[in-house]
Amino acid sequence: MTDKPDKNTDPQGGLETYFAAARKTGLQPSPDLFARILADAQTSKTASLASQSPKFPRKRTGVFANILADIGGWPAAAGMGLATIVGVWIGFSQPVGLDFLADSLLGSNNFLVDLETGFDTEIWEG
């Protein structure tokens, strides 16, 4: 199992002898066969070239077009633009109803924890 195969022996079981015998005979295809193969290749090449559509030069695209294509096109750009506009709108004009909603969810405006902890807070309390 750990023996390395000898490069001089044939691992296929004697096929090399048959290949050597075939090489000695030197049979070559006839020139007529070569001519038919080349004619067939030429016809298939011209047929495939005729069926292809003509190549039009590709339009050069700019940086903006590449970025737009990367994010998903115009629908994605429209969604991101709308989200930006809504964010700026909410940021500048805070809706009045959100204050009431925040107070009802949080319970009250008073702080329940003393944020200034330290040694001197004992003196302030008296």
Summary of the structure (lengths in Angstrom):
residues: 126
radius of gyration: 41.8
end to end distance: 90.9
largest distance: 117.9
contacts: 169
relative contact order: 0.03
helix: 60%
strand: 0%
